[in-house]
């Protein structure tokens, strides 16, 4: 086992950091049973840290030192949109490279012109074309922050960090004409060319004569129509862009080595609202007036138990005759057949007793608790991107059907609330939150910012660095330790601290 882990780490390093890696097989740690088809494929994007860190090759190498775990932050003089703060640190040896990735972009949403209909791979419109012209001509400004926590390789996380914001921008571009008229509700039906301005009279008249059950009274018909808000249309666009990102990873795996999968957490600001989309176990909180407003829920085998068990119940063939969808408090011994034991299935929140039968001796679909809970004894997160070829160790059972790429989207209305310079959105991968509560993070950020010069452009990056070091701890004889001598986080840690007054300074 350990040898294959080391080989996997080495191949990721060679195939990722060097421009031409040839060793991209063992794409998954404990997921085993992978084919070696990806062996000679080039990586989709070479390994690196986020572009905004602007690392030299020497610093990139230094960033992978597990023994010292150096903290990387924005350079003084580098300004991200809104004056956003950022810090990251590598794991304590769990994987050879830092499998977290991040992106922070300002883009412009505009109607797709004929020649740019599929512009995902083009340069981001607006950012690269300098500061000429006014923003209105470029389109509707959109700010994007994303953190991607990779597992079993960094390929999916790198690809998502490069492309997800462009997919969201392009999907929003398709409804740009609706965004430009925010006071009217989106039409239920668009014309063939995507334009909402259409005469429906002739079509409607023809249909009424054909369908005897059609309701001809327009007032009745009007009341049966559901009014869909522009906000929920934007939420749906973000959800479908995540699905499109996942499909793109699967499609490109035939031509490129794209290792592993990733949790994805994105914050999108547009037209006065902040949309926070989460697929995985990263977390985002808003700290306003020292009050905590959670913006995400984590998706783990425990939080999604009933969804997973229901799928196993509906489609037992996905369990490969190895697993049972029913949960028991512990593994069952063969000698316990016929006894009554505690159990719960997809219909239950509580527990009851059932008589144990032969089928119950199979391994439970969900097993373990807390951070040790796993789906099919393999993976500890239930939503994210990638993982298309992840299998149960030493078997031919795919885990992807149980994983969802769809995020939960929560909306925060920036325009409806007053914000001071210490009110922030904190986004972090699970490495931050595993050892720190929401309240502790809020108290630490508030305490740090209150002592910080309000005019210092580095204040939010320094706050991010402070948070990160609180979760990482200090290296002692017995590993990385927090001040209270508990174990610090040994995982990769990535943190954004985003000032909510940032958008006022940009408009």
C-alpha positions in Angstrom: 0.0 0.0 0.0 2.6 2.5 1.2 4.8 1.8 -1.9 2.0 2.6 -4.3 1.3 5.8 -2.3 4.9 6.9 -2.7 4.9 6.0 -6.4 1.7 8.0 -6.8 3.2 11.0 -5.1 6.4 10.8 -7.1 4.5 10.5 -10.4 2.4 13.5 -9.5 5.5 15.5 -8.7 7.4 14.5 -11.9 4.3 14.6 -14.1 3.1 17.8 -12.6 6.0 20.1 -11.8 8.1 19.0 -14.7 6.5 20.2 -18.0 6.4 16.7 -19.6 5.4 14.0 -17.1 5.0 10.4 -18.3 4.1 8.8 -15.1 0.5 9.6 -14.5 -0.9 6.2 -13.7 -1.7 5.5 -10.0 -4.1 8.4 -10.1 -5.7 7.5 -6.8 -4.4 6.6 -3.4 -6.5 4.1 -1.5 -8.9 4.0 -4.4 -6.7 1.3 -6.0 -7.7 -0.8 -9.0 -6.9 1.9 -11.5 -5.9 1.2 -15.1 -2.6 2.6 -16.4 -4.3 4.2 -19.5 -3.3 7.7 -18.5 0.4 6.8 -18.4 1.7 8.7 -21.4 -0.9 11.5 -21.5 0.4 15.1 -20.8 -1.1 17.0 -17.8 -4.0 19.3 -18.7 -2.2 22.2 -16.9 1.3 21.9 -15.3 1.5 21.9 -11.5 1.9 25.3 -9.9 0.6 27.6 -7.2 -2.0 30.3 -8.0 -0.8 32.8 -10.6 -1.4 35.8 -8.3 1.3 34.6 -5.9 3.8 35.1 -8.8 6.3 32.5 -7.5 9.7 32.0 -8.9 10.7 28.4 -9.7 12.9 28.5 -6.5 9.9 29.6 -4.4 7.7 27.0 -6.0 10.2 24.3 -4.9 10.5 25.9 -1.4 6.7 25.8 -1.1 6.7 22.0 -1.2 8.8 21.6 1.9 6.8 19.5 4.3 9.3 19.8 7.2 9.1 23.5 7.5 5.7 24.1 6.0 6.4 27.7 4.8 3.4 30.1 4.7 2.9 31.7 1.3 1.0 35.0 1.1 0.5 37.8 -1.4 3.6 39.9 -2.0 3.4 43.4 -0.6 2.4 45.5 -3.6 0.2 42.8 -5.2 -3.4 43.8 -5.1 -6.2 41.4 -5.6 -9.8 42.7 -6.4 -11.4 44.2 -3.3 -8.1 44.2 -1.5 -8.6 40.5 -0.8 -6.2 38.8 1.6 -4.8 35.3 0.9 -2.5 32.8 2.6 -1.7 29.1 2.0 0.5 26.3 3.4 1.4 22.8 2.3 0.4 19.6 4.3 2.7 17.9 6.8 3.5 15.0 4.4 0.1 13.6 3.4 0.8 14.2 -0.3 4.0 15.3 -2.1 2.4 18.5 -3.5 -0.1 21.0 -2.1 -3.3 19.7 -3.6 -5.3 22.9 -2.8 -5.7 25.5 -5.5 -7.3 28.9 -5.6 -8.4 31.6 -8.0 -9.5 35.3 -7.7 -10.7 37.0 -10.8 -12.5 40.1 -12.0 -14.5 39.3 -15.2 -17.2 40.9 -17.3 -20.5 39.3 -18.3 -21.6 40.2 -21.8 -23.7 38.8 -24.6 -21.8 36.2 -26.5 -20.9 37.6 -29.9 -20.9 35.2 -32.9 -17.2 34.6 -32.9 -16.9 34.1 -29.1 -19.8 31.7 -28.6 -17.6 29.2 -26.9 -15.2 31.5 -25.3 -14.3 29.4 -22.2 -10.7 28.9 -23.2 -10.2 32.5 -24.4 -8.6 35.1 -22.1 -11.0 36.5 -19.5 -12.7 39.4 -21.2 -12.0 42.6 -19.3 -9.1 41.6 -17.1 -6.5 41.1 -19.8 -7.5 44.0 -22.0 -6.1 46.6 -19.5 -8.1 49.4 -17.9 -9.1 51.1 -21.1 -12.8 52.0 -21.7 -15.4 52.1 -19.0 -16.7 49.0 -17.3 -20.2 49.4 -18.6 -18.9 49.0 -22.2 -17.2 45.7 -21.2 -20.3 44.3 -19.6 -21.6 43.5 -16.1 -18.7 43.3 -13.6 -18.4 39.9 -11.9 -15.9 39.1 -9.1 -15.0 35.5 -8.4 -13.1 33.7 -5.6 -12.6 30.0 -5.7 -10.9 27.4 -3.5 -10.4 23.8 -4.7 -9.3 21.1 -2.3 -7.8 18.3 -4.3 -7.6 14.6 -3.3 -5.7 11.8 -5.0 -3.8 14.2 -7.2 -4.0 17.9 -8.0 -5.1 17.7 -11.7 -8.9 18.3 -11.2 -8.3 21.1 -8.7 -5.9 22.9 -11.0 -8.2 22.5 -14.0 -11.2 23.8 -12.0 -9.2 26.8 -10.7 -8.4 27.8 -14.3 -11.8 27.3 -15.9 -14.8 27.3 -13.5 -15.0 31.1 -13.4 -15.0 31.3 -17.2 -17.8 28.8 -17.5 -19.9 30.7 -15.0 -19.2 34.0 -16.9 -20.1 32.4 -20.2 -23.4 30.9 -18.8 -24.3 34.3 -17.3 -23.5 35.9 -20.7 -26.3 33.8 -22.3 -28.8 35.5 -20.0 -27.1 38.9 -20.1 -30.1 40.6 -21.7 -32.1 39.5 -18.6 -29.5 40.7 -16.2 -29.6 44.1 -17.9 -33.3 44.4 -17.1 -33.3 43.3 -13.4 -36.7 44.8 -12.6 -38.7 42.4 -14.8 -39.0 38.7 -14.0 -37.2 36.3 -16.4 -39.6 35.1 -19.2 -40.7 31.5 -18.8 -39.8 30.7 -22.4 -37.0 32.2 -24.6 -37.3 32.4 -28.4 -35.1 30.0 -30.5 -32.4 32.6 -30.8 -32.4 33.1 -27.0 -34.0 36.5 -27.2 -36.9 37.1 -24.8 -38.6 39.6 -27.1 -41.0 37.5 -29.1 -44.5 37.6 -30.2 -46.3 34.6 -28.8 -49.8 35.5 -30.1 -49.8 33.4 -33.3 -48.2 30.4 -31.7 -50.6 30.5 -28.7 -53.7 30.9 -31.0 -52.7 27.9 -33.0 -52.2 25.7 -30.0 -55.5 26.6 -28.3 -57.5 25.1 -31.2 -55.4 21.9 -31.2 -55.6 21.2 -27.5 -59.1 20.9 -26.1 -57.9 20.9 -22.5 -55.8 24.1 -22.9 -56.9 26.9 -20.6 -58.0 29.7 -22.8 -58.8 32.2 -20.1 -55.6 34.2 -19.9 -56.2 35.4 -16.3 -56.5 31.8 -15.0 -53.4 30.8 -17.0 -51.5 33.8 -15.6 -52.2 32.7 -12.0 -50.9 29.2 -12.7 -47.5 30.4 -13.8 -44.7 30.3 -11.2 -42.8 33.6 -11.0 -39.0 32.9 -11.0 -36.7 35.6 -9.6 -33.6 36.7 -11.3 -31.6 35.7 -8.2 -32.8 32.1 -8.5 -31.9 32.1 -12.2 -28.4 33.2 -11.4 -28.3 30.4 -8.7 -29.3 27.9 -11.4 -26.7 29.2 -13.8 -24.0 28.6 -11.2 -25.3 25.1 -10.4 -25.2 24.2 -14.1 -21.7 25.6 -14.6 -20.4 23.3 -11.9 -22.0 20.3 -13.8 -20.4 21.6 -17.0 -17.0 21.8 -15.2 -17.4 18.2 -14.1 -18.4 17.0 -17.6 -15.4 18.9 -19.1 -13.0 17.1 -16.7 -14.4 13.8 -17.7 -14.3 14.6 -21.4 -10.7 15.9 -21.3 -9.5 12.8 -19.4 -9.4 11.0 -22.7 -6.7 13.4 -24.0 -4.9 14.6 -20.8 -3.8 13.3 -17.4 -6.2 15.0 -14.9 -5.6 13.3 -11.6 -8.0 12.9 -8.7 -11.0 15.1 -7.8 -11.6 18.2 -5.7 -14.0 19.9 -3.4 -15.0 23.3 -4.9 -16.1 26.4 -3.0 -16.8 29.6 -5.0 -18.0 33.1 -4.1 -19.4 35.2 -7.0 -20.3 38.8 -6.6 -22.6 40.4 -9.2 -25.1 43.3 -9.1 -24.9 43.8 -5.3 -25.3 40.1 -4.3 -22.8 37.5 -3.1 -23.5 34.0 -4.3 -21.6 31.3 -2.3 -21.6 27.9 -4.0 -20.2 24.9 -2.1 -19.6 21.3 -3.3 -17.6 19.5 -0.6 -16.3 20.1 2.9 -14.6 23.5 2.5 -16.3 26.3 4.4 -17.2 30.0 4.2 -18.5 32.3 6.9 -19.4 36.0 6.9 -18.2 37.9 10.0 -20.3 41.1 10.4 -20.2 43.1 13.6 -18.4 40.1 15.1 -21.5 38.0 14.4 -21.0 34.7 12.4 -23.2 34.1 9.4 -22.5 30.6 8.0 -22.6 30.6 4.2 -22.0 26.8 3.6 -22.9 23.4 4.8 -20.4 20.6 4.5 -21.2 17.5 2.3 -19.8 14.4 4.0 -20.9 10.7 4.2 -22.6 11.6 7.5 -24.4 14.8 6.3 -25.5 13.1 3.1 -26.2 9.6 4.5 -29.8 9.4 3.5 -29.2 10.6 -0.1 -26.5 8.0 -0.5 -28.4 5.2 1.1 -31.5 5.9 -1.0 -29.4 5.6 -4.2 -28.0 2.3 -2.9 -31.5 1.2 -2.2 -32.9 2.2 -5.6 -29.9 0.9 -7.6 -28.4 -2.1 -5.7 -26.2 -3.0 -8.7 -24.1 0.1 -7.9 -23.1 -1.6 -4.6 -21.4 -4.4 -6.6 -22.6 -7.2 -4.3 -20.0 -6.0 -1.8 -21.9 -3.3 0.2 -25.2 -2.9 2.0 -27.1 0.4 2.0 -28.2 -0.2 5.6 -26.1 1.3 8.5 -25.3 -0.5 11.7 -23.4 0.9 14.7 -20.6 -1.6 14.1 -19.6 -4.5 11.8 -21.7 -7.6 12.3 -20.2 -11.0 13.1 -21.3 -14.1 11.3 -22.3 -15.6 14.6 -24.9 -12.8 15.1 -27.2 -13.9 12.2 -30.8 -14.1 13.4 -30.2 -11.7 16.4 -31.9 -8.3 16.5 -29.5 -5.4 16.1 -29.7 -1.6 15.8 -29.9 -0.3 12.3 -31.1 2.7 10.2 -31.8 3.1 6.5 -32.5 5.9 4.0 -36.0 6.6 5.5 -34.8 7.0 9.1 -33.2 9.7 11.2 -33.4 7.6 14.3 -32.5 4.0 15.0 -34.6 0.8 15.4 -33.9 -3.0 15.7 -34.0 -5.5 12.9 -33.3 -9.2 12.6 -29.9 -9.8 11.0 -29.9 -11.7 7.7 -27.1 -12.9 5.4 -27.2 -9.7 3.3 -26.5 -7.5 6.3 -23.0 -9.1 6.6 -21.8 -7.0 3.7 -19.7 -3.9 4.3 -21.9 -0.8 5.0 -22.0 1.8 2.2 -21.3 4.5 4.9 -18.9 3.5 7.7 -17.0 5.4 10.4 -17.9 8.7 12.1 -16.6 12.3 12.0 -13.6 12.9 9.8 -13.1 9.1 9.6 -16.5 8.5 7.9 -16.1 7.0 4.4 -18.3 6.1 1.4 -17.5 2.6 0.3 -14.5 2.6 2.6 -12.8 5.0 0.2 -13.7 8.7 0.2 -14.6 11.2 2.9 -16.4 13.8 0.9 -19.6 13.3 -1.1 -19.7 16.4 -3.4 -17.0 17.8 -5.7 -15.6 17.7 -9.2 -13.7 14.9 -10.9 -13.1 11.4 -9.4 -14.5 9.8 -12.6 -12.3 6.8 -12.4 -12.2 6.4 -8.6 -12.9 2.8 -7.6 -13.2 0.8 -4.4 -9.8 -0.7 -3.6 -9.1 -3.9 -5.5 -12.5 -4.0 -7.2 -14.3 -2.8 -10.2 -16.9 -0.8 -8.3 -17.1 2.9 -9.3 -17.7 5.5 -6.6 -18.6 8.4 -8.9 -22.4 7.6 -9.0 -22.6 8.4 -5.3 -20.7 11.7 -5.6 -22.6 14.8 -6.7 -21.0 17.8 -8.5 -23.9 20.1 -7.7 -23.2 22.8 -5.2 -25.5 24.3 -2.6 -25.8 28.0 -3.4 -26.5 30.6 -0.6 -27.1 34.3 -1.3 -26.1 37.3 0.8 -27.4 40.7 -0.2 -24.5 43.1 0.2 -26.5 46.2 -0.7 -29.1 45.6 2.0 -26.5 45.5 4.9 -24.0 48.1 6.2 -20.4 46.9 6.4 -17.4 48.3 8.2 -13.7 47.6 7.4 -13.6 44.6 9.8 -16.6 42.8 8.2 -15.3 40.0 6.0 -16.1 36.8 4.1 -13.6 34.0 5.2 -13.2 31.1 2.8 -11.1 28.1 3.8 -10.4 24.5 2.9 -11.1 21.9 5.6 -7.5 22.1 6.7 -8.4 25.4 8.4 -11.7 24.3 10.0 -10.6 20.8 11.2 -9.0 22.3 14.3 -10.8 25.7 14.6 -14.5 26.5 15.1 -16.4 29.3 13.3 -16.5 31.3 16.5 -12.7 31.0 17.1 -12.1 32.1 13.5 -14.4 35.1 13.9 -12.8 36.1 17.2 -9.3 35.7 15.8 -10.1 37.8 12.6 -11.9 40.5 14.6 -9.1 40.7 17.2 -6.4 40.8 14.5 -8.1 43.4 12.3 -8.9 45.7 15.2 -5.2 46.0 16.0 -4.3 46.5 12.3 -3.8 49.8 10.6 -7.0 50.4 8.6 -4.9 52.0 5.8 -2.5 49.0 5.5 -3.3 47.3 2.1 -1.8 44.1 3.6 -4.2 43.9 6.5 -6.5 41.2 5.1 -3.6 39.1 3.9 -2.0 39.4 7.4 -5.3 38.3 8.9 -5.4 35.3 6.6 -1.8 34.4 7.5 -2.7 34.7 11.3 -5.7 32.4 10.8 -3.7 29.8 8.9 -0.8 29.7 11.5 -3.4 29.2 14.3 -4.6 26.1 12.5 -1.2 24.8 11.4 0.4 25.3 14.8 4.1 25.1 15.6 6.5 22.2 14.9 7.4 20.4 18.2 9.0 17.1 18.9 5.6 15.4 18.6 4.4 17.0 15.4 2.6 20.3 14.6 1.0 21.6 17.8 -1.5 24.3 18.7 -0.9 26.6 21.7 -3.2 24.3 23.9 -0.9 21.4 22.8 -3.6 19.8 20.7 -2.5 18.5 17.3 -2.5 21.2 14.6 -3.9 20.6 11.1 -1.6 18.4 9.0 -3.6 19.1 5.8 -3.0 21.6 3.1 -4.6 24.9 4.2 -5.9 27.7 2.0 -7.6 30.9 3.2 -9.2 34.0 1.6 -10.2 36.9 3.8 -12.4 39.2 1.7 -13.4 42.6 3.0 -17.1 43.2 2.4 -16.5 46.9 1.9 -14.2 46.0 -1.0 -16.9 46.4 -3.6 -17.5 50.0 -2.6 -13.9 50.8 -3.1 -14.1 49.4 -6.7 -17.3 50.9 -7.9 
